[in-house]
Amino acid sequence: MRTLNGKTIFITGASRGIGRAIALRCARDGANVAIAAKTSQPHPKLQGTIHSVAAEVEAAGGRALPLQVDIRDESAVEAAVKQAADAFGGIDALVNNASAISLGGTLSTPMKRYDLMQTINTRGTYLCSQACLPYLVKAENAHILTLSPPLNLDPKWFAPHVAYTIAKYGMSMCTLGMASEFAPQGVAVNSLWPRTTIATAAVEVFFPESIQASRKPQIMGDAAYAILTSDSRATTGNFFIDEDVLLRAGVTDLEQYAVTPGARLHPDIFLD
């Protein structure tokens, strides 16, 4: 059975939420975790920095490299990826977790907000993948895992927030294209999306009524771990759903992930 012991995982947006949960799950195996995020100083409203997560990674049994990086900045991404590869001797997996969200309609979404989502979500995923791939093609069991939904062209997922949908589907299209492009080199490229809302800062802002009906970020950490330890030559081009991944891995107690045990869970968007 594969583990992530000694493997190097580069995770964007890892200072809190789902990125942090994935980092800590990898750390429990003894992974090297590059924590790439913008937050290096405590935020007045949001918990977590690259340094606090680095300390948690080390306490969990991993090795940590906190990297302050804005994934909109090409040179900063390239430098951070090189720093991680130099520090740990390569890169085995990239987790494209960083994402911006704004659920306004066309007339209520300023171009500044549109551009932010496009540059972080779609362009950031493309850029980080491009920067990591020269190292990934040399890795023994290489993975790119992107936190983005299955592609679904039902207009109901576009009409309320077309700008956000374009940005998230752009991430998913990176998965679709790169999975096929890099299959010959043995690099797995997959997406992962939650069945339910996850108790993160974004959900607290945009769906505050859903927090108590959400699951904890740990479910995404455990699902990501199952994917990252799978055979990269046999597991690529998939749009995984967190609970399906865990059920196939033999996890039967999904109640452990509920913020409020017994509560009726709220489904996440983009899933029928």
C-alpha positions as CSV (number, residue, x, y, z in Angstrom):
1,M,0.0,0.0,0.0
2,R,1.4,3.4,-1.0
3,T,2.0,6.2,1.5
4,L,3.1,9.7,1.3
5,N,6.1,9.2,3.6
6,G,9.0,11.3,2.2
7,K,6.8,12.6,-0.7
8,T,6.6,16.3,-1.5
9,I,3.2,17.8,-1.8
10,F,2.8,21.4,-3.0
11,I,-0.5,22.8,-1.8
12,T,-1.9,26.2,-2.8
13,G,-4.2,28.1,-0.4
14,A,-3.1,25.9,2.4
15,S,-3.2,28.4,5.3
16,R,-6.8,27.4,6.3
17,G,-9.8,25.4,5.4
18,I,-9.6,22.5,3.0
19,G,-6.0,23.2,2.0
20,R,-5.0,23.0,5.7
21,A,-6.9,19.7,6.1
22,I,-5.1,18.2,3.2
23,A,-1.8,19.4,4.4
24,L,-2.3,17.8,7.9
25,R,-3.5,14.5,6.4
26,C,-0.4,14.3,4.2
27,A,1.7,15.2,7.2
28,R,0.5,12.2,9.2
29,D,2.2,10.0,6.7
30,G,5.5,11.9,7.1
31,A,5.1,13.9,3.9
32,N,7.0,17.1,3.0
33,V,4.4,19.8,2.6
34,A,5.0,23.1,0.8
35,I,2.3,25.5,2.2
36,A,1.8,28.1,-0.5
37,A,-0.5,30.9,0.4
38,K,-0.7,34.7,0.7
39,T,-1.4,34.8,4.5
40,S,1.8,35.2,6.4
41,Q,0.5,37.4,9.2
42,P,-2.7,36.7,11.2
43,H,-5.9,38.0,9.6
44,P,-8.3,40.0,11.8
45,K,-11.2,37.7,10.8
46,L,-9.8,34.5,9.4
47,Q,-7.8,32.0,11.3
48,G,-4.5,30.5,10.0
49,T,-1.3,31.5,8.3
50,I,1.4,29.7,6.4
51,H,3.4,29.6,9.6
52,S,0.7,28.3,11.9
53,V,-0.1,25.5,9.4
54,A,3.6,24.7,9.1
55,A,3.8,24.3,12.8
56,E,0.8,21.9,12.7
57,V,2.3,20.0,9.9
58,E,5.5,19.5,11.8
59,A,3.6,18.5,14.9
60,A,1.6,15.9,12.9
61,G,4.8,14.2,11.7
62,G,5.6,15.9,8.4
63,R,8.2,18.4,7.2
64,A,6.9,21.9,6.3
65,L,8.0,24.7,4.1
66,P,5.8,27.8,4.5
67,L,5.9,29.9,1.3
68,Q,4.2,33.3,1.0
69,V,3.0,33.4,-2.6
70,D,0.3,35.0,-4.7
71,I,-0.6,32.5,-7.4
72,R,-1.5,35.3,-9.7
73,D,2.2,36.2,-9.9
74,E,4.1,34.0,-12.4
75,S,7.6,34.7,-11.2
76,A,6.5,34.2,-7.5
77,V,4.9,30.8,-8.4
78,E,8.0,29.7,-10.3
79,A,10.3,30.7,-7.5
80,A,8.1,29.0,-4.8
81,V,8.0,25.7,-6.8
82,K,11.7,25.8,-7.3
83,Q,12.3,26.5,-3.6
84,A,10.1,23.5,-2.7
85,A,11.8,21.2,-5.2
86,D,15.3,22.3,-4.1
87,A,14.4,21.9,-0.4
88,F,12.9,18.4,-0.7
89,G,14.5,17.0,-3.8
90,G,11.6,17.2,-6.2
91,I,7.8,17.5,-6.2
92,D,5.5,14.4,-6.2
93,A,2.1,16.1,-6.1
94,L,0.4,19.4,-6.6
95,V,-2.9,20.3,-5.0
96,N,-4.6,23.3,-6.7
97,N,-6.8,24.4,-3.8
98,A,-6.6,28.2,-3.9
99,S,-9.8,29.7,-5.2
100,A,-11.8,33.0,-5.1
101,I,-15.5,33.1,-5.0
102,S,-18.2,35.7,-5.8
103,L,-21.8,34.5,-6.4
104,G,-23.2,37.6,-7.9
105,G,-25.1,37.8,-11.2
106,T,-23.8,39.5,-14.4
107,L,-24.9,43.0,-13.5
108,S,-23.6,42.8,-9.9
109,T,-20.2,41.4,-10.6
110,P,-17.6,44.1,-11.2
111,M,-14.8,43.3,-13.7
112,K,-12.3,43.6,-10.8
113,R,-14.1,40.7,-9.1
114,Y,-14.4,38.8,-12.4
115,D,-10.7,39.2,-13.1
116,L,-9.8,38.1,-9.5
117,M,-11.7,34.8,-9.9
118,Q,-10.2,34.2,-13.4
119,T,-6.6,34.9,-12.4
120,I,-6.7,32.9,-9.1
121,N,-9.0,30.0,-10.2
122,T,-8.4,29.2,-13.8
123,R,-5.1,30.9,-14.5
124,G,-3.7,30.1,-11.1
125,T,-4.4,26.4,-11.6
126,Y,-2.9,26.5,-15.0
127,L,0.2,28.4,-13.8
128,C,0.9,26.2,-10.8
129,S,0.4,23.1,-12.9
130,Q,2.7,24.4,-15.6
131,A,5.4,25.2,-13.0
132,C,5.2,21.9,-11.2
133,L,5.0,19.6,-14.2
134,P,8.7,19.6,-15.1
135,Y,9.2,18.0,-11.6
136,L,6.1,15.9,-11.7
137,V,7.1,14.1,-14.9
138,K,10.2,12.9,-13.0
139,A,8.3,11.6,-10.0
140,E,7.5,8.0,-9.4
141,N,3.8,8.4,-8.7
142,A,2.9,12.0,-9.7
143,H,-0.5,13.6,-9.1
144,I,-2.2,16.9,-9.8
145,L,-5.4,17.3,-7.7
146,T,-7.6,20.3,-8.4
147,L,-10.5,21.3,-6.1
148,S,-13.1,21.9,-8.8
149,P,-16.5,20.4,-9.8
150,P,-17.5,18.0,-12.5
151,L,-18.3,19.8,-15.8
152,N,-22.1,20.2,-16.0
153,L,-23.5,22.5,-18.7
154,D,-27.0,22.7,-17.2
155,P,-27.9,26.5,-17.4
156,K,-29.0,26.4,-13.8
157,W,-25.4,26.3,-12.7
158,F,-24.6,29.4,-14.9
159,A,-27.5,31.8,-14.6
160,P,-27.1,32.8,-10.9
161,H,-23.3,33.3,-11.0
162,V,-21.9,32.9,-14.5
163,A,-18.6,34.5,-13.6
164,Y,-17.8,32.1,-10.8
165,T,-19.0,29.1,-12.8
166,I,-16.7,30.1,-15.7
167,A,-13.8,30.4,-13.2
168,K,-14.4,27.0,-11.5
169,Y,-15.1,25.2,-14.7
170,G,-11.9,26.6,-16.1
171,M,-10.1,24.7,-13.3
172,S,-12.0,21.6,-14.3
173,M,-11.1,22.0,-18.0
174,C,-7.4,22.1,-16.9
175,T,-8.0,18.6,-15.4
176,L,-9.8,17.4,-18.5
177,G,-7.0,18.5,-20.9
178,M,-3.9,17.9,-18.8
179,A,-5.1,14.4,-17.8
180,S,-5.0,13.4,-21.4
181,E,-1.9,15.4,-22.2
182,F,0.3,13.9,-19.5
183,A,-1.1,10.4,-19.2
184,P,1.8,9.0,-21.3
185,Q,4.3,10.4,-18.7
186,G,2.3,8.8,-15.8
187,V,1.1,12.1,-14.2
188,A,-2.4,11.7,-12.8
189,V,-4.6,14.8,-13.1
190,N,-7.9,14.7,-11.3
191,S,-10.5,17.0,-9.7
192,L,-12.2,16.6,-6.3
193,W,-15.4,18.2,-5.1
194,P,-17.5,17.9,-2.0
195,R,-21.0,16.3,-2.0
196,T,-22.0,18.7,0.8
197,T,-21.0,22.2,1.8
198,I,-17.8,22.2,3.9
199,A,-17.4,24.4,7.0
200,T,-14.9,26.9,5.6
201,A,-14.6,30.6,5.7
202,A,-16.1,30.9,2.3
203,V,-19.2,28.9,3.3
204,E,-19.5,31.0,6.4
205,V,-19.6,34.2,4.3
206,F,-21.8,33.0,1.4
207,F,-23.9,30.3,3.0
208,P,-23.9,31.1,6.7
209,E,-27.1,29.1,7.1
210,S,-25.3,26.1,5.9
211,I,-22.4,25.9,8.5
212,Q,-24.3,23.7,10.9
213,A,-25.5,21.5,8.0
214,S,-22.0,21.1,6.6
215,R,-19.2,18.6,6.9
216,K,-15.8,19.4,8.4
217,P,-12.8,20.0,6.0
218,Q,-11.3,16.7,7.2
219,I,-13.5,14.8,4.8
220,M,-11.8,16.5,1.9
221,G,-8.4,15.9,3.5
222,D,-9.1,12.2,3.7
223,A,-10.5,12.0,0.2
224,A,-7.5,13.8,-1.2
225,Y,-5.2,11.5,0.6
226,A,-6.9,8.5,-1.0
227,I,-6.5,9.9,-4.4
228,L,-2.8,11.0,-3.9
229,T,-1.9,7.5,-2.8
230,S,-3.5,5.8,-5.7
231,D,-1.7,4.6,-8.8
232,S,-1.1,7.6,-11.0
233,R,-1.1,5.5,-14.2
234,A,-4.5,4.0,-13.4
235,T,-6.3,7.0,-11.7
236,T,-6.5,10.0,-14.0
237,G,-9.0,12.2,-15.7
238,N,-11.6,11.8,-13.0
239,F,-14.0,14.2,-11.3
240,F,-14.2,12.7,-7.9
241,I,-16.8,13.4,-5.2
242,D,-15.4,13.2,-1.7
243,E,-17.9,10.8,-0.1
244,D,-17.7,8.4,-3.1
245,V,-13.9,8.3,-2.8
246,L,-14.1,7.4,0.9
247,L,-16.9,4.8,0.4
248,R,-14.8,3.1,-2.2
249,A,-11.8,3.2,0.2
250,G,-13.9,1.4,2.8
251,V,-14.8,4.3,5.0
252,T,-18.4,3.6,6.2
253,D,-18.8,6.2,9.0
254,L,-19.3,9.5,7.2
255,E,-21.2,10.9,10.2
256,Q,-17.8,11.5,11.8
257,Y,-17.3,14.4,9.4
258,A,-20.6,16.2,10.2
259,V,-20.3,19.6,12.0
260,T,-23.7,18.7,13.6
261,P,-24.2,14.9,13.9
262,G,-27.6,13.9,12.7
263,A,-28.3,17.2,10.9
264,R,-29.6,17.1,7.3
265,L,-26.7,18.1,5.2
266,H,-26.8,20.9,2.6
267,P,-25.6,19.8,-0.9
268,D,-22.9,21.8,-2.5
269,I,-23.4,23.6,-5.8
270,F,-22.7,22.1,-9.2
271,L,-24.0,18.7,-8.3
272,D,-27.4,17.4,-9.4
